[in-house]
Every structure is written in C-alpha cells, then in structure tokens.
Amino acid sequence: MTKLKTAISAIALAATLPATALAQAPGEDSAVPDASCAYDCLIAMVGAHMDALAQGDASRLPLAADVMFTENNVVLPLGEGLWATVNEVDDNGLAVADETTGHAAWFGSVRENGTPVFYALRMHVKDGLIDEIETVVHRRTSLPAPFGDWENMEHFAEFYEVLPEEERRPRERLLAIADAYFDTVELNDGQVFAPFSEDCSRLENGIMTTAPRPGEQRSAAAIASGCRAQFELGLYRINKRIRRHLPLVDVQRGVVVASGFFDHANEFDRYLLTNGNEMRTALKWPNSITLIEAFRIRDAEIQRIEATFTYVPYFMHNPFWSETAPMPRFAADSGACGTSCLTGLANSVATSMQDNRWQNVHWGEQVGYSENSVGIRMGESIWRTVTAVDAAPLVVADAETGKAVWIGRIEEHGQPAWATLTVAADGNAVGSVDALIRRSEYGAPYAEPAAAPQFATLPAGRRTSRADMLAAGDDFFDAIIINQGAPAAMGSQCNWFVNGQNMGDCLAPFGGPGLANIGAIRDRQLLAVDEERGLAIWRTYEDIPATNGQGYPRSYQVTEMLHFEDGKITQIDAYTSELPYGMKPR
C-alpha cells in the first residue's frame, strides 16, 4: 500500500508542475533548440571576435552579462591575458561551427608584443550573445613543443567543404569516431580504435606532424608517416590519460571539435615501440598539454586533424566541464603537533615520495594534495617519478601556523629539481601537502640543486622577533609592487637567490625594470617562522601581465624565504613555478 501511495503521489505532483518543467532534457533551458545564430552567424561571430581581439577591445562583442572567458584554462576578466598584449591577428584562420549547439571554433596564429603565438578559440552563442570563450595560447618557451612556420601555415580546405549525403555520418557516429581517436592516443600501445583515411594528415601548432620534413630525424613524422602508422608503432605511449570534451559537431562538413588534456605521467622515461626500438621521453617529469583539436571525418574515416596545444601544470582542470575541490584547511594545534612533530611529518612526506611509498605517511581523515597549484590524488604525479630525495633538506616548522616547509633537492628518473613541500598538520597527522616543483626546463633563473640552503641557530642577541619579521615581510612585498626603493629592513650585504641561482645584491632590483614587470602579488600566505634561525616563509602568487611590451602574460607560484639577522634581511631564497596567467591557488 505504501509503494502504491508513493507512486500515485508522484504522478499527482507531476501533473501540477508547469509544462516547461517537464518539457526539456536535463541541463537544458528549453525543449526548443536555440536558432538565434545559425552557421553563417556563428562564423561571423568568430570573425567579430578575432577583429575585436586585434583591437584589444572586447566591448565590441555582443556579450552575455555572465560571459565566462578562459585562457589556458584560467578564468580571467575578458580583456586580460592575450587581450592586453595582442598586436596582430591572422586573416586566414580556420573557422568551424555547430549551429545545433551554438558552438564555434577558430585556429590560427596571432602576434603578441610583436612575437608570433599559436591560438585556438572555442566559443558558445546563446540567444545571439556570446556566453563562453575558451582559448588556448601556445607561446614559444624553452619547453619542447612543436612551433611551426606561422607565416606560411596553410589550413586544411576540407574543413569548409560540404560533404555529399552518402559521405556524411550522423552526429552520434562522428562523436564516436573522434572519441575513438582519443582512445587510440591514450596509453598508445599499437592498438588502433579509430578509422583513418589513407591520406590522413595532422597539423599541430603549425607543423605537419604526419609527414617528415627535410633534415628531421627525431620527430614522430620522421619515425613513421601517416596517422595510422604512428599509432600502430605506439609512438605516443606516454599519454597516460586523455581527458576531453567534444562540444562541436558539424554533420554537413564532417567536423568535430574537442577540448581537453593529454596527461603525460612519465612514470617511465623509456619505452619500446611495437617494432622493438627504444624511445626515451623528452621530459622526465609529469606534465599535461591542454588543447583544442578539430577533426574532419569523411565517409566514417578521420581525414584531417588540426590542433593547438600548450603545456600546463600536470592534471590541470578545465573550468567549463570539470570541477575542482578546495584544499582542506586545518587550525593550528601546537598541543597535538609542535615543531618536532611538524618536522617529522614533513620529512615523512618527502622521503615517502621516493618509490611512491605514500602509504607510509600518517595521513589525517581528510587530506588535500596539490602540485604546482593543481589538486591531484596521492600516489600520482611526482610520487611516481621521484627516484631520490635530499638527505639534508631545510625544514622550517611553526606550531603557530601548524605548517612545516621542506626545501631541498629531488630527482625524477635521475634528473634533479628543486622542491618545496608545505605540510599542514591535522592534529598529529598530515592534513594537506602543497608541493612546488621547479625544473631546469623552464630556464633561468635556475641553478642545479647541489644542496639545500642551511642556516645555523643565531645567538639570542642577534635574533629578530616574530612580529618584526612579519612586519618586515609586509614592507618587503609592498616595496616590490611600489618599486621605488628597498624596504628599510633590507641589509646592505643581502644576496637574493631564485631557484638556487644567486641573483646578486638584494638592494639592486628595487626601482629597476625587473620588479616593474610584476603587476600584482596576491594570495599571500604565511607558512612558517623560525625565530631561532631567523627565517620567515610565505607563499605568494606573482602576476606578470606583460603590458609593457615585453614577454608574455604569466604567473608564478612562489615560496619566498627571508633570513634575518639583527633585524635586517640578510638573504632571500625564492622558488618559483611558472603557471598560466592568473592561475589561483587550490
């Protein structure tokens, strides 16, 4: 009787609801598709966007009040990032659209502060207004990623051709074929799930990666030509995980566009191809590439591929289709975990990273882990690449903050890097770990981590009080932004080290062009203070907007340590991790 009454009640409730509440699919506002902007309109919208970008003026666009804009997966106010540094835009970019869902995309290159960069865009139009703008910007850096001849780049004309009826496939089949491509790339071991045409070609960051170029010996195209042949050889086995979203399908032209991430775990640094030849990974550490990629599918075969991609921190998320959880916070409890306890927790985390022995750590009930500002599960990322850990690190523990900072050398498949690990205590257990890893591939400033910095206990008369160190820290960060002179507490013999490299006199940068590049220091957090050794450590984020015509927009997560003697700053040690511009802490 109870079940019968419940069923009748549910039917009665449904009968009383407005018709619109039952008329559409979950997540949709209306059962009637939005026809306010068809194919030609969407292509024109993309053109309008690129014109507005060339002018650096987003107000020229028809924007929804809640428009969401991202650059390399970071949500920014529209007008920041590349919008503030762009000089010129291609007039021959590739534009594609999906009038069923209101998505459009563009691929090409632009000039930023006079320097070419590859650029891809995915936008969404609703009720005639742009409410989503997702962009991937690939700049030439020291990292080993393709960067082609942007001036002579030719897009595939097939993306514009309307297919004959017999060569088309329905939306669901096109999505399945594109998805099969990503299944093939993921853990690529020679098994091919996707159908490819004999003449399949792929253009990535302006480089044809399926046809060899004269003089090339190390590229994928030089090893094997053609889409299918490369996958049968297992060239892309380093792709541990392909996270993707496929929002755009054009049935008439056989086009699918995806955005996503290729996660290169680099849990191994060499592997065998299916022909028995050995390959070695270009990078020894976990990294991801973010991409927007277009497929042209004809007669159920992938015929043409164009992609724009760039490096981002490992396991970064896309705000449009993936969620992130905040890092758990814990109140300091010196009674449960004092400085000795905190030091022990930090050392246990670091030593357990070698050989991925994460189970050896005493974890709290709810634990957060982030690496270069991205949250990921324990036992992944550097937990699977670290082969050695510094036996003589610097550890600064502070019962008042409930945190300890571990600074030292790690090795990933034998390659050294700097690591700072901020461990927060949950009672007498580890509640969270925030890891900052700086590798040589990002270039100067950087010195190989031969040894962690060490500081002796100071005589009582030469120590600086906690309150005075914190006040001097406030003045230090303010002086960087004001950039008109050094803070009063700066010692005359102070040296400034960045990623282990001695940058020289601490006084010299103030008032100079280097610090003038810093647009903001934000999300500052005190990590630990040690009065006996005169150490105070903060985590900050530095934004470099590049609006002075130099370089490109970027941000840095920074572990900044000041050393005090007799009330003066005598040494600065900063460790930095480059991030996409505007990226926030987890």
N, C-alpha and C positions, 0 to 999 in steps of 0.2 A: 504493500500500500504506500509506503514512504517513497519508493522509487517512482511509482506512478504519479504521485502528487508533485514530485520534483519535476518530472517531465512536463506535466500539464502547466506548472508554474512557468517553466522556461518558455513554452510556446506562447503563453499569455503575455509574458514580458516582451517577447519579440514582436508580437502584434501591436504593442503600444509604442514601439520605437519609431522615430521618423524614418521615412523610406530611405533617405540618404545614408542613414547609419548602416544599412544592410546592403547598399547597392554597389559598393566598390570593394576591391581586393584590399587585404590588409596593407597599410602603409600608403595607400593612395587617397587623395582628397576627393576624387570624383570618379564615377564609372565611365564618364565621357572623356576620351583622350584629349589632351591639350593640343588644339590645332592652330594656336595663335602664331606659330612660327614654323613654317614648313621648310623643305630642303633649301630652297634658294634664300629664304630668310635667314636660316642658320648659317649658311656660308657667308652671307653678308654680315651677320653678327660677328663672325670670326674676323672678317676683314676690318670691321669697325674697331674691334679690339686691338688688332695689330696697328691700325692707324693711331689709335689713342695711345698705345704703348710707345710708338715712335715719338709722339709729342710729350710723353711722360705725364699725360693728363687723363686720369681715369674718369673725371667728371664728364667727359664727352660721351660716355657709355650710358645706355638705358639700364640702370642697375636696380635690383630689388633692394628694399630697405635693409634686409638681413643678408645681403650677399656675403658669401664666405670665400676667401681668397687664400691660397697656399702657394708657397714657393719651396720646392724640395721638401714638401710635407710639413712645413711650419705655417701655422695660421698667422697671417700678418694683416695689418690695415692695408687696404688697397691703395697703392701709391708708394709703398715702401719696397725694399729689396731692389730688384732689377728695374722697377718702375722709376726709381730715383737716379739710376745710373745709365740708362739706355741712351744711345746716340743715334742708332740707325736700325732699320728692320728690313729683312728681305722682302722683295716684291714678287717672289716666285715660290712662296711656301706652299706646302701641300695642305689642302683643307678638305675635310670629310665631315659628314653629318648623318644624323639619325633622326628623321622627322617624327618617328613613332614615340621616342622617349625625350626628344628635345636636347640631345647631346650633340656637340660638335667638337672637332679637334683640328689642330694646326701643327705642322712640323717644319722646321727650318732653322735659320740662324739669325742672330741679331748682333749688334756691336754694343759693348758696354765699356764706357770710358775709353773708347777707341779700340777695344780688344774684342775679337770675334768670340762668341759663345754659341753653342747649340741650344735650341729652345723648343719645347713642345708644350702644347696647351690643350686642356680639356675643359669645355665649359658646358653649362646647362642653362637652358632658357625656359622660363615658366611664365605664362600669361604675358609674353612679349618682353619680359625683363630677365636679365642675367642674374641668377642667384647662386651660381657656383663657378669659380675659376680655379682650376688646378694646373700648376705649371711645374715643369722640370727644366732646370737650367744646368747645363753642363759646361763648366769653365775649365780651361786648361790649367791643371795644377801639376804637382810633382808625382801624383799617383798615376799608375799605369793603366790608363783608359784610352780607348780609341778617340782620336780627334782628327777629323778629316779636312779635306780641302773645301772649306765653306764657300769659296768664291766660285768654284766650278761644280758644286754639288747639283746633281740632276735627280729630281724626284721621279718616282715611277708613274708614268702617264696612265697605267692601267687602273689606278685608284679612281679615276674620273669616268671610266668607260662603263656605260650601262650594259649589263650582260644580256644576251638572248635568254628567253624564258627557260629553254632547256638546260642552260648552264648555271642557273640560279639554284639556290637551296633555301629552304625556309630558315627563319631566324634561329630556331632551336638547333638545327643542324650546323649552322655557321658557328654558333656559340660552342657546340660540342667539338668542332674541328679546332677552333682556336684554343680551347681548353686542353685538347689532346696535345697541342704543341707544347704547352707548359708542362704537361705530364711527361713529355719526352725529354725536356730540358732538365727537369728535376731529377737529381741523382742519375744523371745520364750515364747509362751503362751499356749502350749499344742497342737497347730495345727501342723501337720507334712506334709510337702510338698514332702519330698524325700522318695524314696523306700529303705528299708533296709532289708538285709537278716536276717534270724533268728539268725545266729551266728556272726553278725556284731561285730567287735572289733576295739577299738581305742587306739593307743599308742601315748602319749603326753609327750615330754621331758623324755622319758624312763619309763613312768608309764602307765600301762594299766588302763585306766580311765572308762572302761565299765564293769569291773569285780572287785568285792570287794576283798581286801587283809585282811588277819587275823589282828585283832586288830583295823582296821579302823572304825571310827564312823562318821566322819564329811565330808568325801569325797563324790563326786557325785556318785561314784560306790557303796558306802555303803548305799546310799539312794535308788538307783534304778540301776539294772543291765541291760546292753544292750543299744544299741544306741537308738532304737526307744522308749523304756520305759522312758529313761531320758528326751527325748524331749516331750513326752506326758505328763510328770509330770510338764513341764515348769521350769526345773531347771536353765536354762540359760537366764532368762528373763532380766538380767542386760545388755545384748548385745543390745544396742540401735541401732547400725548401724554396718553393716559388709561391709567394702569396700574391693573389691577383683579384682584380675586379674588372668585369667586362661590361661597361655601361652602354657602348655604342655599337649598333649593328645597322648596316645599310644593305638590305636584301637585294635591291636592284643592281647595285655595283659590287656586291660580294665583299663588303668591308666590315671588319670587326676591329674595335679599338679597346685596348686594355690598359689599365694602370696597375702597378704592383711593385714587388720587390723580389730580387734574387738574393737569397741569403747564402753567402759563401762562408761556411763554418770553418773551413780549413783545418778540420780535425786531423787531417793528414797533409803532408806537404809534398808528397809524390804519389803517383798512381799509374797504373798500367792501362794503356789503350787496348781495345779488343784485338789489335794486331800484335800485342806483346811489347810494344815500345813504351818506355817510361816517360811520363810527363812530370814536371815539377811546377808547383804553384808559384805564381809571380809574387804573391803576398803570403806571409806566414801567419797571419792573424785574422780573426773573424771580421768580416766586413759585409755590407749589403750594397747593392745598387738599386736605386729607385728609377722607374722607367714609365714612359708612355709609349705604347707599341701598337702599330697598325698592321693588320693582315688583309691581303686581298686574296679571296678564295674564289676560284673559278672551277666549275664542274666538280665540286667537292674536293678540290686539291688546293693547298696553300701555294700560291704562285709568287707573291711579292710580300716582303716584310720591311717595314721602316720603324726604327726605334731611336728614341733619345733617352739616354740614361746617364746617371752620375752616381758617385759614391756618397753614401750617407752612413751614419753610425749603425753598427750591426743591430738588426731586428727593429729598426725604426718603424713607426706606425703611420698609416695614412688617416688623417682626421675625418675624411669623408666616409670611410667604411670600416674602420677598426677602432676599438676603444682602448684607452689606457687607464690603468688604475693608479691612484696616487700612492706615493711612498708612505708606509705607515709611520706614525710619529710616536715617540715614547718620552715620557717625562724622566728627567734625570733622577736617579735614586742612588745616592752615594752609599747609603746603608747596604744596599743589595750588591752594588758593584763599584768599588773605589778604583783608584788609579791602577793598582796592581791587577785587579780583576779585568779592567778595560784593556790594559796592555796584553794580558793573556788572551782575551777574546780576539784582538786584532791580529796577534801572531798566529793564532789557531786558524783564522780565516786565510791568511796569506799562505801559510805552509800547507794547508789542505788543498790549495789550488793546484799545486803540483800533482800531476797524475789524477786529478779530478776526484779527490777524496773528500767531497763535500759532506758526506755523512759523518765525518769525524768531528764536525763542529757542533757545539752545544747551541742549537737554534731555539728561539722563542716559539710561541704558539702561532704568531702571525709575523711573517718575515717578508721584507721587501729587498729586492736586489736591483741595482741599476748600474749600467756600464756606459760611460760617456753619455749620460743623461737619458738612456733608454732602459726601460724596465724589461727584464727577461728572467726566466726561471733559473734557479740554482742548478749547477751541473752543465749548463750550456756555455757557449761563448768561450772566454778565456779559460774557463775551468777545463776545457778540452784541448787547449793549445799550450798551456804553460808547462814547460819542461824543467824549469829551475826557478828558485825563489831566493832572494837575497838572504844570506845568513846573518848579516849585520845591518838590519834596517834602522831607520829612525822611527821611533814610536812616541807620539805625544798623546798622553791620556789626560782627561779632565773630568773629574767626578761632577763638577758643576754643570757641564753640558751633557754628561752621560755619553760622551763620544771619545773615541781614540782614532788618531790618524796614523796610518802606517805608510811610510815613504821608503821606496827602495827600488831595486832592480828586479825585473822578472825576465825570463827568456821564454820565447814562443818558438818551438821547434829549433831551439838554439840561438834564435835572434833576440838580442837584448832590447828592452824597452823600460821606460820609467813607469812606475805605478804609484798612485796614491789611493789608499783604501780608507774610507771613513766608515768606521764601525760604530753603530749606535746600540746601546745595551737595552734590552727588555728585561728588567730585573738583573739576574746574573747570567742571562743568555744573550745571544746575538739577535737583535730585532731587525736591523737593516744594515746593508752594505752599499756604499756608493763608491764605485770604482772609476777612477780617471786614469786612462792609459794613454801615454804619449809615445809614438813610434817615430823612427827616423824618417819614414817615407813622407811625412808632412813637411820635411825640410827644416831650415833654420828658423829660429834658434833651437839648436839641439846639440848636445854632447853625449856621447855614449856613457851610459851609467856604470862607470867603473866601481863606484862606491856611493852609498847614501851619505848625505851630509850628516855630520856629527857635531854635537855641542856639549861641552862639559858643564857640570854644575858650577854656577857662579858663586863667589863669596857673597855672604849676606849683604855686605855694604855696596855691592855693585848690581844688585837686583833691582828690577823695576816692578812696581806693584801691578796687580791685575788691572785695576781701574785706570792707571796711567797708560798701560799698554793698549787697552781698548780705546781710550781717548786718542792716543797717537794713531791707532789704526783708522779711526774715523777721519782724522786730519789727512792721513795718507791717501785714502780713497778720494776724499774731496779734492785734494791737490791734483790728483791725476785728471779729474774732469775739468777743474778750473784751469789747470795748466799754465799758471802764471808764476809759479815758483815752488820750491820744495817745501814740504812741511817742516815745522820748527824742530821736530824731534829727529830729523834725518841727520845721521852722523857724517862727519866730513871724510871718514875713511871707509864708508859703506860700499860694498860691492853688491851688484844686482845679478842674480843668476836666473836664467829662464831655461827650463828643461835641461838643467845641468850646465848650460853654456854661460860663461862669465861675460856679461854684457858691459862690465866696467863700472864706473862711478855711479852711485845711486842718484847723485845730485844732477848729473848732466842731462837726463831726459826731460826734466821739468822745464816747461816753456818751449820745448822743441817740437818738431813735426811728428815724431813717433807717437807721443802721447796725444797729440792733437787728432790723430786718426780715431781715437776711442770716442764713440758717440755717447755711450752710457755704460755704467757699471751698475748692475741690477741684481736682485735676488741674493743679496749678500747675507751670508750666514756665518756666525762664529762657530768654529768647530772645536777648538781646544786651546787652552792656555796652560803653560808650564812656567811658573814664576822662577823656579829653581834654575832652569836653564835659559830663562829669558825668551821664551818662544810663544808666539800667538799665531794661530792659523785660521784663515777664513776660506770659505768657498764663495766665489763670485761668478757672474757672467758678464763678459765684455762684448759689446756690440760695436762692430766696425762697419758703418754704413757705406763707406767709400764714396760719399757725396763730394769729396774734394777732388774727384777726377782721377784718383789713384786706386788701382786694385779692384776688388770686388766685394760685395757685402758678405760678411761672415760674422760668426760669433765664436767666443771661446768660453768653455768652462775652465775656471782657473782655481787651483789650490794655491793660495798665497800665504807664505810663512814669513813673518818678520822676527828678526832676532834683536833683542835689546840688551844693552849693557850701559849702566849708569844713566838710564833714562833716555838713551839715544838708540836709534835703529842702526845697527852695525852690519847687517846682512839681510838681503831679501832673496828668498828662493820661491820661484813661481813655476808651476807645472800646468801646462795648457793643453786642452784638447779642442781642435777645431770642429765646429758644428755648423750646420746650415744657419743662415742669418735669422736671428730672433728666436732660436730654439729655447724652450723653457726647461727648467729642472723638472724631474719627475716628481 
